[in-house]
Amino acid sequence: MIVLVFLGGILAGFLNVLAGGGSMITLPILTALGLGIDVANGTNRIAIILQNLVAIERFKAKKVLKIKEAILVALPAIVGAILGSSIAVQIEKEMLQKIVGVIFLVMAVSLVWKPRIWLEDRFVKRNWVLIYIVFFLIGIYGGFIQAGVGFLLMPAIALLLGYELVKTNAVKVFIVASYNIISLVIFILNGKVNFLYGFILALGNMTGAWLAATFSIKKGANWVRWIVFTAVIVVGIRYVF
């Protein structure tokens, strides 16, 4: 089971950095080990944080990540994540999944029909009020659920900031690492973290994150686009149906 956790972490870390959805692999593994979904959700945050710190270092070393702009969009996401992690929100889960699934499938269409959005930097007139609102709402989702948050962050970053996919990924992992530090503290204070499984999973996630960041920088946005396309199609269909 420990080997399964580690290998699952490698795959999840790779997917999380390149696209998203890695938590859809790790959460079932953690619950299969006997953890409740609430503890699995908290435990998973350890791996998420460490995986993204590895990716941040790789992106920063290759001068892909713009720290100042990443901080600006991370701040509202952190505030949203505190809200999402701290309170119980009455959400109709099946309806939420269908809505998110439709968003994913629309994103998949744009990856094929509007490739310029994802393949090159563009000048966009930035509406910072809209940007803060969008990233605050995504932060709530990430703090409360986490799974699939990368698929929401990527179109938000690409469309609102005008980044191509490699730079989008760099900002995404910075945001996710930032708000999950706060979320993890909240889960720990509520006794919802298994540290043993968390650090074993983190070793796998960190390995996958390093591989994904290296792959992303080396292969460029077009390769990343098709990996993201495959991931959002699979997850979108699963959520809708």
SULMOGI-V980865 format. One record per helix or strand of 2 or more residues. SS is the DSSP state (~ for helix, > for strand). FROM is the first residue (numbers start at 1). TO is the last residue. Records with the same first field share a line. If there is no record, write none. Layout:
# SULMOGI-V980865
SS = FROM-TO + FROM-TO
This chain:
# SULMOGI-V980865
~ = 2-18 + 23-32 + 37-61 + 67-86 + 93-113 + 116-119 + 128-144 + 149-161 + 165-189 + 195-219 + 221-240
